Amino acid sequence: MTPAIRLAKKSKIKFSVHEYEHDPSAEAYGKEAAEKLGVDPARVFKTLVAASGKDLYVAVVPVMKMLDLKLLAKAVGVKKAAMADVKIVEKTTGYVVGGVSPLGQKKLLKTVVDSSAEGFETIYVSGGRRGLDIELSPHDLVALLKGSFTELAR
């Protein structure tokens, strides 16, 4: 059981876990998840970690879109943001890249979810390892993370 699933259970929200056989040669983990789970890719979200100075921020965006770093910077109130270094992401979140879940990270980072998530009853996010996704309400996700919705993706 991953920290993400543990947090979801502890919070008593409604969620379901979906596993699939991860292909180590897959380059786009989120796209792979959508295909293998047979889910509309618009409902599958990737977890990205960006940095501004020493501060880290989590962006949850649709797998078929790109994170707009300018929109993220504006959303978190900083001048500029860049993708965080992989080693820092893994050390801070406790997850390996490609399996970073917005839930159950070692430290609760300021989190912003792309507003497109609000259009779905449920969305899929990483469950804390490659080949494992959690399906949950986007509103439960934002509440658990003390996050917010805003436009983040292009």
N, C-alpha and C positions, 0 to 999 in steps of 0.2 A: 504494500500500500504506500503510495507516494504522499508527501506532505500536502499536495493539492487535494487529493481525495480525502485525507484525514480532516482537513479544514472544512471541506464541503459537508462531510458527515457531522462534524462537531457543530456546525452552524444550523443544522437541521433544515437546509434548503432542499428543494426538489431538484435532483440532478440524476443523470445516468452516465455510466462509463462505457466507452466504446474502444475496443482493442482491434488492431489490425496488424498484419505481418509487415513490419517496416522493411523496406528495401534499402540497404546501406548505400547503394549507388544513386539513390534518389537525390536530386539537387534541390528541389523545392518541396520541403517537408509538408507544408500546409496544403499544397496542391495534391500531393500524394495522399494525404489524409482524406481530402474531399473525394478523390477518385475511389479509394479503397473502401470508404464508408458509404459510398453512393449518395453523397449529400451535395446539395447545391453549394458550390464554392463560395457564394456570397454569405453563407451562414458559418463558414469556417474562418476563424480568426487566428492570426499569428501574434505572438508576444515578442515585442522588440524593446530593447533597452538602449536608451540614449543618455548622453552625458552633457552637462554644461558645467565646466570647471570640475569640481569634485562631486557635484550632485548628480544623482542618477534618476531617471524617469522611465516609467513603463508606458509603452504605447501598444494598444491592442487594436489591430487593423485587419481588414479582410485579406485573406491570403492572395487574392488575385490582384491586389492593388499595392501601391508603394506608399510608404510613410513619407509625408511631407514634413521635413524637419523644421521648416519655418512655421508651419501651423502648430506643431508640437511645442516649439519654443514659446509661441504666443500663448498657447493654452496653459503652460506651466509658469508663465511670467518671467522668462529669461530672454536675453537678447539673441542667443544663438545656441543651437544644440547640434550634436554630432553623434553618430552611432558609437556606443561604448565599446571598449576593447573586450574581446571574447573572454580573456582570463578574468577581467574584472566582473563581467556579467556572471560567469560561472561561480566565482568566489562569493559574490554578493547574493545571488539568488539561490544557490545550492543546487542548481540544475545545469545540465549540459546544453549547449546551444543546439537548437533543433528539437529540444524537449523542454524548453523554458515555459513554465506555466505562470500565468499571472497570479495564481492562487498558491498559498503555502510557501512563499519565498522566505528566506532566512530573515529578511528585514522588509517591512512594509514600505515600499517606495511609492511616491506620488504617481498615481496611475490615471491615464486618460484612455477612454474607449471611443473608437470612431462612432459617430452618431448614426451610421447606417445600421448598427446593431439594434437600435431601438425599433426598427421595422420588423423584427422577428420575435416570435414567441420564445424561441430558444436559439442559442448559438453554440458553436463548438469551439473550445480552446484546448490547448495542450493539457494533458493530465499529469505532466511532470516527467515524461520520458517519450522518446520517439516510439510511435506505434500505439499511443494511448491518448485519447481525447475525452474531455468531460463536456457533456451537453447540459446547459443550464440557461436560466433566464438571464438576459443581459442586465436586467435591473437588479437581480440578486448578485451578479458579478460585481457591478459597480458599488452596491451597498457593502458587500464583504470587503472590498478594497478601499472603501472610503474615497472612491474615485469620482469621475464625472464623464459625461458624454460631450464630445465636440467633433467637429470635422477635422480629420487627421490625414486622410488618404487621398491620393490622386490616381 
